[in-house]
Amino acid sequence: MNLPTVIVLCVLLAVLSGIVVYMRRKKKQGKGGCGCNCSECPMACSQKANTPS
């Protein structure tokens, strides 16, 4: 592998890692999900049971 390939690989890994960290933080805050109408979601019943009141 040459140097430009290694640099591009490192940049891609950094971007991917940032996206994963961002998504995990949103999920911990309870803001994760599809963002669509929850009544049409197949998991709506189980998610309502886990949502703090």
N, C-alpha and C positions, 0 to 999 in steps of 0.2 A: 504494500500500500504506500502511496506517496503522500506527501504532506497535505496537499489540498483535500484529498479524500478524507484524511483523518480530521481535518478542521471542520469539514462539512458534517461528518459523522458526530463530532462533539457538539456542534451547534444544534443539530437535530435532536440529539439526546437531551440537551438542556431545555429545548422548547417542549419536548414531550414530558419531561419531568415537571416543568412549570405548569403544564396543563393538568397533570395528575394531582399535583399539590393543590391547585386552585379548586378542582372538582371535589377533592376530599374535604377541604375547608368549608365549601358551600354545603356539603352534605352534613357535616358536623353542626353547622348553624341551622340546619333544617330547611335550607333554601334549595336543596338539590331536587331533581325530578325532571319530569318531561315538560312541565309548564303548560300543559294542555288542560282540558276540562277533566277534573278528577272524577266526576260521576261516570265518565265513559272509560275510565282506566280499569283494566281487569283486576288490579290489586287494590282498588279503592277501599274495600271493606277492611283489609288487613292494615292498610295505612291509617285509616281512621282510628283503629284500635290502638295503634302505637303513637298517635299524636298527643302530646301533652295538652291538657286543657288549661 
